[in-house]
Amino acid sequence: MPDFITSRIRKETLRHLGIVFAENVLSRGLNFILIVLVARELGPEKYGLYSFVTVSILFLGVFLDFGMENTAVRFSGKYGDKREGIFGVYFIFKSAMLAALLFLILLYPRALALLVNKPLVEKYLLIIFIGCVMESYQYVITTYLQSLERFTARAVINAGVFLVRLVSIFVLLQMSVPDIRTVSFFFALSGLPFVLVCSGYFAGFFRSLFSYNISRDMLKEILHYAKWIAAGSVAMNIMTRLDFYVIVSFLSFREAGLYNSAFQLVSPLMVVSLVFGKVFLPKVSKYTELSRIKAYIRKAAAAGAVVSLMLILVLPFSRDVILFVFGREYSDAFGVFGILLVSYVFTLWNVMFGIAFYSMGYSKYMTMGAYVELVIFAACSFILVPRLGMEGAAWSRMIASAGYLGAVVLFMYRKIYCVNRQEGLP
């Protein structure tokens, strides 16, 4: 590849990294301010209930995606002329999942509430569904923009949702309206303006779906890849907040509020892994040479080592951070914060190495690793949560993340480096 083309690609990649990083810093910053405002206003008990609603909105928005975002981005990069048709399938799939969720909420509201051992949440289910609809359709739009590498437009939408969310809830709190249902409802509707403005994309997806002829071989290739992504996404997405739901089920809303406050302190750090995933997946998916995949892994490992060291240096100040941000009411969360911080280090490495597997079509190995993580977490939670409470859930999460990383490293060594030596590739 000529040097001037390589230089241009590097500059473009750095620019995209900068945009996505700025977007996530701004979004996480706005979200962090909102969390502090709400947590201090409501206190641990009410904040725990508010956390259940908001966590459920965000969790279901991602869970019901079943990893289709990954599939849509990968094959849009591979079959650029079929992009809109691929996203037409994605949109229909999303709508079907939302219809199934509505069916469950309308027919089995009490069963869903009893599933988390908290009948009180039954009256919040409709709010959760509305929020999930907004999150899901916003996700389709931003994923489409990501596939086009239009990261600026994507950033405007994502950051804009957080800004609307912060401003609307801040006004409610200033008006002395701390009612959890009202605040949660405004949280749920924050994406509506952007979904309405971008609704024209959905019409385009429909038109393209029926005008483009997706071949049987192409569809078979997509389904073969997607089945592993879907299977893996179940475990991966459940693991994103299973620890929170374990606490809601076994402990009280107060403990749930304390735990979520610690989790939200770690959440801004996830900017790094999000940037890696959003920017590098569509780029690395275009690599056809194993040497380029290995070069990406070396660079990712170097960057991961630096970030991991920086995060570990924060551990001695865990208690001070909790007290400064949330106040003395949340002082019991400092132990959880330190454990979750270490857990995130393992998660970061999993994301960076996982991009190499997805780009090569080895999604089944990430799926296997995800189920290793889920099984380890379930076993550890059964033992540790009854004994250690919140910290037991945090320890379970950390041990499971470490197990996942171990599985990923093993698969990577066997499928990338061992194959490389056997075939004599550079």
N, C-alpha and C positions, 0 to 999 in steps of 0.2 A: 504494500500500500504506500503511495507517495507520501513524503513527509508533510506536505502542506495539508493533505486530507487528514492525516493522523492528528496534526496540530489543531485543525478545526474541530475534529470530533472531541478532543480533550477539552477545548475551550467551551464547546457546547455542553459537555457533561458537567463541567464545573459550574457553568451558569445555571443549569437545571438543578444541580445540587444546592446551589445558593438559594434559588427560588423556593424549593421544597423545604429547605431548612428554615428559611425566613417565615414561610407559611406556618410551619409547625411550631416554631418559637412563638409567633404571634398568637396562634390558636390556643396553644397550651398555656400561654401567659394569660390570655383572657379567661380561659377555663379555670385556671388556678385562682385568679382573683375572685371569680364567681364562687368557687368552692369555699374559699376562706370566708367570704361574706355570709354565705348560707350556713356554714358550719358554726360560725360564731353567733349568728342570730338564733339558730334553732337549738343548739346544744346537742350533745351526743345522741340522745334518745330520738328526737325528732329528725335529726340529720340522718340517722340510720334508716328511718322509714323513707325519707326523701331519696336517700342513696339507693334503696331497693328499686324505686320507680325509675330513676335515671339510669342506673346500671342495667336494668332490664331492657330499657329502650335501646341503649347502645349495644348491649349484648345480643338481643334478638335481631337487630338490624344487620349485624355481622353474621350471626349464626345461620339465619335463613338464606344467606348468600351461598352457602355450601361451597365456598371457594371458587365460584364462577367468575369473580373478578380476575383471579389469576389466569383462568382459562381464556377469558375474553381478551386480556392484554397480550398473552403469549401468541395466540393464533391471529390476532389482529396485526401483530408485527410480522408474522409469517405469511399471512394472506391479506395484504393491505387492501386489495381491491374488493374484498368481501367483508370489510370491517363493519359497515352499517348492518349488513345481514346478520353477522355474528352477534351484534348488540341487540338486534331485534329478538333473537332467541333468548338473550340474557334478560331483556325487559319482560318478556312473556313468563319466563321462569320465575322472576321476582314477584310478579303479580300473582302467579299461582300459589307461591309460598305464603304471601300475605292473605290470600283468600282462605287458605288452610288454617292460618293462625286465627283469623276472625271466626271461623267455624268453631274452633276449639273454645274460644273465649265466650261465645254466645251460648254454646251447648253445655260446657263443663266449667263454669266459672268457679264453683266451689271446689271441684277436684284440683284445679290449678292452684288455688290458694292453699289447700291442705298439703299440696306437694312440698311446699316450703315450710309447712307447719305454722303458718301465720294467717288465720282466716281474715285478719284485718285488711290484707292486701287485695281482697276481692273487689272492693270499690275503686281500686286504682287500675284495674285491668284495661278498661277502655282507653284511659289516658296512655297507658303503655302501648296499646295497639296504634293509636294515632301517631305517637312519636316514632314507632317502628316504621310506619308507612313513609313518613317524611325522611327518615334516615335511609331507607331502602332506595327510594327513587333519587335522592340526592347522590347516593353511592353509585348508581348507574351512570349518572351524568358525569361525575368527577372521574370515574373509571374510563369513560369514553374519552375525556379530555387527556387523561394520562396516556392512553394508547396512542393518541396523536402527538404526545409530548408537548402539549399546550399547558405547561405547568403554571404559567401566570394566571390563566383563566381559572384553572383548578384551584389555585391558591385564593383567588378572590372569593369564590363560592364557599370554600371550607372556612376561611377566616371570617367571612361575612356572617355565617351561621352562628359562630361563637360570639361575635359582636352583638348580633340581635339578641341572643340568649342572655348575655350579660346585662345589656342596657334594660331590657324588659323586666328582668327579675330584680335588678337594682332599683328600678322605679317602684316596683311592688313593695320591696322592703322599706323604701323611704316613705311610702304611703302607709306603713304599718299594717301590711297585709301578709303576715307570715303563715297563712294557711297553706298547708302542704299540698293540697289538691290544686289550688290556684297556681302556686309557684310551679308545680310539676307540669300543669297544663301549658303554661307559657314556655317551659323548657321543651315540651313535645312539639309545639308549633313553630319553633324558631327557624326551621328549614323551609317552611311553606313559601315565603316570597321567592326564594331561589328556584324551587321546584316549579312554580308557576311561570317564572320568567324563561326557564329552560325547557318548558314542556314541548316546544317545537322539535326538540331532538327526538322525542318519543315517536312523533308522527313520521319523522324521517326513518327511524329504525323499522317501523312497520312497512313503509313503502319499499325499502331496500330488501327486507326479508322476503317479500313476495316477487320482487323483480330480479333478484340475483339467484342463480341456480347453484346452490351449494351441492357439489358432487357427493356421491355416496362414499367414495374413498376419503374425501375430506371430512365428512361427517363422522365416519368411522374412526378416523384419527383423533378428532376432537373428543368423541365420546370415550375412547380408550384412555386418553389423558385425563379427562374430566372425572372419570369414575374413581381414580385414585385421589384426585384433588378433593372430590366430594367426601370420600371415605375419611381422608385425613383431616378435612376441615371440621368434621364432627368432633373429633378428639381435640384438635387444636383450639377450636372456638369454645368448647366446653371448658377447657383449661384456662381460658383468659380470665374468667371470673367464678369458676367453680368454688374456689376458696371462700369467696364472699357469700355464696349461697349456702355453703356448709355452715358458716357462722350464723346466718339468718335462721337456718333450720334448727341448729343445735343450741344456740345461745340466744341472746336478746338483741333487740334493735340497738341498744346502747353499745354492745360489743361490735355490732355491725357498723355503727357510726365511727367508732374508734378505729376499727380495722380499715375502713374505707378512707379515713383521713390519712392514714399512713400510706395506703396504696396510692392515693392521689398525689402525695409528695414525691413518690417514685415516678408517677406517670409522665411528668414533663421530660424525664430523661429518655423516654421512649421515642423522643424526636429522632434520635440517632438511628435507631433501627428502622423507623418509618421512612426516613430519608433514603437509607440504603435500599429498602424494598421497593419504594415507589419509583426511584430513579433508575436503579440498576437492573431490575427485572426486564423491562422492555428493551434495554440495551444489550444485556448479556444474552437474552433470548435470540439475538441475531448472530451470535458467535457460532461459527461452523468448525472451528479448529480447536482441538483439545488444548493446545498450547495457550490459547487466549483465555480459556476457562481457568487453567492453572495460574496464569498471570493474575487474573482477578482474585483467586483464592489467596495468593501471596499478599496482594495489596490489602485485601479485607482483613487478613490475620494481623498485619502490621497496625492497621487503624484500630482494630478491636483491642489489641494489647494496650495501646495508649489510653483509649477510653476506659477500659477496665481498671487500669491503675488509678486514674483520676477518680472514679467512683468509689473505689475501696478507701481512698484517703478521706472520704466524707464520714465513714463509719464512727470514728470517735466523737463526732459532734451530733449524733442522732437525737439525743435528748434535747439539746439546745435548739435544734431545728424545729422539733415538734412544739416546744414551748413558745418559741418566737412566732411561729406561724399561726397556731391554733389556740394557744393559751393553756392554762393549767388544767382546764376541764379535760383536755386530751393528752395529759402527761402519760397515761398508761399505754399509749400507742407507740412509745419510742422503741421498745424492743422489737415490735413488728416491723417498724420502719427499717431498722438495720438489717433484719433478715431478708426482707423484700428487696433491699438494695443489692444484696449479694445474688439473690435469685435473678434479678434483671441482668446481671453480668452474663449469666449462662444463656438467658434468652437472647441477648444481643448476638452472641456467637452463633446461636442456632439460626437466626434470621440471615446473617451474612453468608454462612455456609449453605443454607437452604436455597439461596438464589441460584447457586451453581447447579444443584440437583434439578430444580424446576426448569432452568434454561436448557438442560440436556434431555428433558423428558423423563427424568428419574423420579417423578412425583411419588411413586409407590414407596420409595425408601423414606421420604419424609413422612408419609402416612404411617409406616411401621414405627418410626421414631416417636410420632405423636401418641400412638397407642401405648408404647412403652411408658411415656410420661404419664398418661392417664391412669394406667394400672398402678404405677408407683405412687402417684398421688392418692389414689383411693385407698391403697393399703396403709400408707403412712397416716392419712387422716383418721382412719378407723382406730389406729393406735394412739396417735398423738393429740388429737383435738379433745377427747374426753379428759386427758391428763393435763394438757397445757393450755387449753382454750384457744384464744386468738393466736398466740405464738405457735401453737401446734399446727394450725392451718398454714401459717407462714413457713414453718420448717418443712412441712409436707410439700409446699410449692417449690421451695428451693431444692430439695432433694430430687423431686421429679424433674425439674429443669436440668439439673446436673446429669440425670440419667438419660434424658433426651439428647443432650449434647454428646454424651459418650456414644450413643447409638449412631448419631449423625457422623461423628469423626470416624467410627469404624466403617460405616458404609462408604464414606468418601475415600478412605484409604483403599478399600477393596475395589471400588468401581471406577475410580479415576486414576489413582497412582499405580495400583497393581496392573490394571489393564494397559496403562501407558507403557510399562516395562515389557509386558508380554508382547505387545504389538510393535514395539520399537518406535513409538511416536515421539516427537520432540517434546 
